[in-house]
Amino acid sequence: MKINSSQFKQTIICYGICQILCFVMLWIYYLSLGKTMIDALTNTIFIMVFFKINMIIMLFSMLFSWNVYL
């Protein structure tokens, strides 16, 4: 069966919001450790890129499960 476009949009929007929240929280965490703005930013970007692969795999597995179970 085909995926509902509204479900797909909802997933993408949730994914985007989660990414932004994670980025902001990590950045604030590094700033609270006493690092400089640039240092905190580079650490945050490194971690976000590292976990991005995980997030993409999760997203595709959700889409695949919708395909199977709907």
Buried (B, 14 or more C-beta within 10 A) or exposed (E): EEEEEEEEEEBEEEBEEEBEEBBEEBBEBBBEEEBEEEEBBEBBEEBBEEEEEEBEEEBEEBBEEBEEEE
